[in-house]
Amino acid sequence: MTESNLTHFPVLFQHGIRKKKDMDQGSQATLMTGNNAESLTHNKKLLFISSDVKPSFFATGVEQGLAPNTVMKLIDVYKDFGVDFKKDIVLTSKLEVLFERLFSNQKTEEKILYTSLTTNKKAISLYHYKSQSGKEGYFNKEGISFRGSKAFINPLNGDYRISSKFGNRKHPIRGKVAFHKGVDYATKLGAPIYATAEGVIEYIGNNGGYGKYIKIKHKNGYSTCYAHMSKFSSNVKLGSKVKQGQVIAYVGKTGVATGFHLHYEVICNGKHIDPLTVTYKNEVKLLDYELREFKLFTNKIDETINGRGSSEKKV
């Protein structure tokens, strides 16, 4: 991962924004993002990217220095706000992201603080915010969030194609028409597979034609199944609790399979449903008194991004 495209914000302190002259980057700013913010150290960096969007949104994000899972998070967030990445991305589309990069225990994590995407319809600006009453999510300028509208994330990152959809199909090996209970994602050998929602490992092991297979039990009567993997993640066992986005296995073609792919199923109350349609709406609105604080927060972010203010002045 390269940081050549990233803007660094070198100073962070409590309850405000400070401007600092940087010989390499020019006049930059850092943002106070909460009442208990810590000073930036070598273990934490505040970074910013701004780029035109190429036909591949995912490739654009990675090329600009974002981690693949951060780009997938952006995709999920923008889908919640109605962005169709096949139709809405045009030559004039632009992406901005302000984010923290954290280093701990030989791991790197990224937290999105602000993002903006210009599509063929409009510009969408979103702010990660937590109110005093505990409402947390990515809010637009009007103080509206669709927290949880993506109940299940994508099981794969990066380049893949859907080689077989949910429903009746002719089996590629057996040659008979049968109901396909899931979705097949064709991709490269060894690509990491992610738990699409938080849950508990209900089955892990070989399962006939499914090959290496995992079933995860989720809340509200949901389960997800993952098949044909090459191997399981070393920290995943029967009964293990897994988080949404945790790596559970790696793509292969064990069992009855013609090529490297993930077979993915979603079950709700014992009935298989189309994994590509599993979403629900949960709109969250900030109240008037919360909006006042939210506006102050968004103004500080906007000032940081736009570079307004005088040198070394707290605002």
Helices and strands as residue ranges (DSSP letters): E 7-9, E 17-22, E 26-31, E 44-52, H 57-63, H 68-80, E 94-104, E 107-118, E 123-130, E 136-139, E 144-145, E 161-164, E 167-170, E 177-180, E 183-186, E 192-194, E 199-206, G 208-210, E 212-217, E 222-232, E 241-242, E 247-251, E 261-268, E 271-273, G 275-277, E 284-285, H 288-306
